[in-house]
Amino acid sequence: MEEIGARTHLMAYSEVSGTGYSTIITTFTGERTILVHRGAARELGEDDIPWDDLARTEWMYVGALAGQSWRLYPKLAQFAGEHGIKLALNLGTSQIDQGLDEYGELLGSTHIIFQNVEEMRRLTGVEAERGDRYEREICRRLHERGVEIVVITDGERGAMASDGRAYHTVPAYEVEVESSVGAGDAFAAGCISALWHGRSVPEALRLGAANAASVCTQTGANAGILTWEEALQFVNEQKTRG
């Protein structure tokens, strides 16, 4: 990971469990099914978090936590609130299925949440209907709980977001899909990078979509990840073609 600029000195290690792994089944259209064994990640606890170092960060991205590690959700949210850290959240399946009543307090400290449309429906209890009314209702319910920015992704149909003042949509970029593995995380990374650079929510959506599209053109969750300059170039080239 060092060769791609990822710092690993704060990573936690287990003396008893191995690293998790996934088996990925990809169809000819690029869609996939992922069978996950989380391994040591299920055991992550408070003592494994470098709290002093974490206090110096500006953003915290928390993805799916399984096993006993799910107990970290409220602690990380509270820590983010106390230290002025912008919390970006992507809940796992177990948490989504418990709904808003279980995680309402957690969402109150969330700056931005990323989930796909089906996950959002299960989380909020909003039924699908024609048009975008149900997506707006999803956003309303999450804003009501305290989430500042709600992002709903919908695969090749693109994504939409609400910042509580306006709704924004972005279509997915048309690329030849090799595999969609990692596209969701790539989208979130592009959005967060753009917001960190001071870009608007619509710009963040476009840059997130660019990063996701690039990842879809290659096999593997890390292949195709764009640098900031590459993402800007990707978006500008698409504007030129349009």
ZIZIFEN-V744227 format. One record per residue. N is the residue number from 1. RES is the residue in three letters. SS is DSSP state (2 for helix, 1 for strand, 0 for the rest). Layout:
n->N res->RES ss->SS
n->N res->RES ss->SS
This chain:
n->1 res->MET ss->0
n->2 res->GLU ss->2
n->3 res->GLU ss->2
n->4 res->ILE ss->2
n->5 res->GLY ss->0
n->6 res->ALA ss->0
n->7 res->ARG ss->0
n->8 res->THR ss->0
n->9 res->HIS ss->0
n->10 res->LEU ss->0
n->11 res->MET ss->0
n->12 res->ALA ss->0
n->13 res->TYR ss->0
n->14 res->SER ss->0
n->15 res->GLU ss->0
n->16 res->VAL ss->0
n->17 res->SER ss->0
n->18 res->GLY ss->0
n->19 res->THR ss->1
n->20 res->GLY ss->1
n->21 res->TYR ss->1
n->22 res->SER ss->1
n->23 res->THR ss->1
n->24 res->ILE ss->1
n->25 res->ILE ss->1
n->26 res->THR ss->1
n->27 res->THR ss->0
n->28 res->PHE ss->0
n->29 res->THR ss->0
n->30 res->GLY ss->0
n->31 res->GLU ss->0
n->32 res->ARG ss->1
n->33 res->THR ss->1
n->34 res->ILE ss->1
n->35 res->LEU ss->1
n->36 res->VAL ss->1
n->37 res->HIS ss->1
n->38 res->ARG ss->1
n->39 res->GLY ss->1
n->40 res->ALA ss->2
n->41 res->ALA ss->2
n->42 res->ARG ss->2
n->43 res->GLU ss->2
n->44 res->LEU ss->0
n->45 res->GLY ss->0
n->46 res->GLU ss->2
n->47 res->ASP ss->2
n->48 res->ASP ss->2
n->49 res->ILE ss->0
n->50 res->PRO ss->0
n->51 res->TRP ss->2
n->52 res->ASP ss->2
n->53 res->ASP ss->2
n->54 res->LEU ss->2
n->55 res->ALA ss->0
n->56 res->ARG ss->0
n->57 res->THR ss->0
n->58 res->GLU ss->0
n->59 res->TRP ss->1
n->60 res->MET ss->1
n->61 res->TYR ss->1
n->62 res->VAL ss->1
n->63 res->GLY ss->0
n->64 res->ALA ss->0
n->65 res->LEU ss->0
n->66 res->ALA ss->0
n->67 res->GLY ss->2
n->68 res->GLN ss->2
n->69 res->SER ss->2
n->70 res->TRP ss->2
n->71 res->ARG ss->2
n->72 res->LEU ss->2
n->73 res->TYR ss->2
n->74 res->PRO ss->2
n->75 res->LYS ss->2
n->76 res->LEU ss->2
n->77 res->ALA ss->2
n->78 res->GLN ss->2
n->79 res->PHE ss->2
n->80 res->ALA ss->2
n->81 res->GLY ss->2
n->82 res->GLU ss->2
n->83 res->HIS ss->2
n->84 res->GLY ss->0
n->85 res->ILE ss->0
n->86 res->LYS ss->1
n->87 res->LEU ss->1
n->88 res->ALA ss->1
n->89 res->LEU ss->1
n->90 res->ASN ss->0
n->91 res->LEU ss->0
n->92 res->GLY ss->0
n->93 res->THR ss->2
n->94 res->SER ss->2
n->95 res->GLN ss->2
n->96 res->ILE ss->2
n->97 res->ASP ss->0
n->98 res->GLN ss->0
n->99 res->GLY ss->0
n->100 res->LEU ss->2
n->101 res->ASP ss->2
n->102 res->GLU ss->2
n->103 res->TYR ss->2
n->104 res->GLY ss->2
n->105 res->GLU ss->2
n->106 res->LEU ss->2
n->107 res->LEU ss->2
n->108 res->GLY ss->0
n->109 res->SER ss->0
n->110 res->THR ss->1
n->111 res->HIS ss->1
n->112 res->ILE ss->1
n->113 res->ILE ss->1
n->114 res->PHE ss->1
n->115 res->GLN ss->1
n->116 res->ASN ss->1
n->117 res->VAL ss->2
n->118 res->GLU ss->2
n->119 res->GLU ss->2
n->120 res->MET ss->2
n->121 res->ARG ss->2
n->122 res->ARG ss->2
n->123 res->LEU ss->2
n->124 res->THR ss->2
n->125 res->GLY ss->0
n->126 res->VAL ss->0
n->127 res->GLU ss->0
n->128 res->ALA ss->0
n->129 res->GLU ss->0
n->130 res->ARG ss->0
n->131 res->GLY ss->0
n->132 res->ASP ss->0
n->133 res->ARG ss->2
n->134 res->TYR ss->2
n->135 res->GLU ss->2
n->136 res->ARG ss->2
n->137 res->GLU ss->2
n->138 res->ILE ss->2
n->139 res->CYS ss->2
n->140 res->ARG ss->2
n->141 res->ARG ss->2
n->142 res->LEU ss->2
n->143 res->HIS ss->2
n->144 res->GLU ss->2
n->145 res->ARG ss->2
n->146 res->GLY ss->0
n->147 res->VAL ss->0
n->148 res->GLU ss->0
n->149 res->ILE ss->1
n->150 res->VAL ss->1
n->151 res->VAL ss->1
n->152 res->ILE ss->1
n->153 res->THR ss->1
n->154 res->ASP ss->0
n->155 res->GLY ss->2
n->156 res->GLU ss->2
n->157 res->ARG ss->2
n->158 res->GLY ss->0
n->159 res->ALA ss->1
n->160 res->MET ss->1
n->161 res->ALA ss->1
n->162 res->SER ss->1
n->163 res->ASP ss->0
n->164 res->GLY ss->0
n->165 res->ARG ss->0
n->166 res->ALA ss->0
n->167 res->TYR ss->1
n->168 res->HIS ss->1
n->169 res->THR ss->1
n->170 res->VAL ss->1
n->171 res->PRO ss->0
n->172 res->ALA ss->0
n->173 res->TYR ss->0
n->174 res->GLU ss->0
n->175 res->VAL ss->0
n->176 res->GLU ss->0
n->177 res->VAL ss->0
n->178 res->GLU ss->0
n->179 res->SER ss->0
n->180 res->SER ss->0
n->181 res->VAL ss->0
n->182 res->GLY ss->0
n->183 res->ALA ss->2
n->184 res->GLY ss->2
n->185 res->ASP ss->2
n->186 res->ALA ss->2
n->187 res->PHE ss->2
n->188 res->ALA ss->2
n->189 res->ALA ss->2
n->190 res->GLY ss->2
n->191 res->CYS ss->2
n->192 res->ILE ss->2
n->193 res->SER ss->2
n->194 res->ALA ss->2
n->195 res->LEU ss->2
n->196 res->TRP ss->2
n->197 res->HIS ss->0
n->198 res->GLY ss->0
n->199 res->ARG ss->0
n->200 res->SER ss->0
n->201 res->VAL ss->2
n->202 res->PRO ss->2
n->203 res->GLU ss->2
n->204 res->ALA ss->2
n->205 res->LEU ss->2
n->206 res->ARG ss->2
n->207 res->LEU ss->2
n->208 res->GLY ss->2
n->209 res->ALA ss->2
n->210 res->ALA ss->2
n->211 res->ASN ss->2
n->212 res->ALA ss->2
n->213 res->ALA ss->2
n->214 res->SER ss->2
n->215 res->VAL ss->2
n->216 res->CYS ss->2
n->217 res->THR ss->0
n->218 res->GLN ss->0
n->219 res->THR ss->0
n->220 res->GLY ss->0
n->221 res->ALA ss->0
n->222 res->ASN ss->0
n->223 res->ALA ss->0
n->224 res->GLY ss->0
n->225 res->ILE ss->0
n->226 res->LEU ss->0
n->227 res->THR ss->0
n->228 res->TRP ss->2
n->229 res->GLU ss->2
n->230 res->GLU ss->2
n->231 res->ALA ss->2
n->232 res->LEU ss->2
n->233 res->GLN ss->2
n->234 res->PHE ss->2
n->235 res->VAL ss->2
n->236 res->ASN ss->2
n->237 res->GLU ss->2
n->238 res->GLN ss->2
n->239 res->LYS ss->2
n->240 res->THR ss->2
n->241 res->ARG ss->2
n->242 res->GLY ss->0
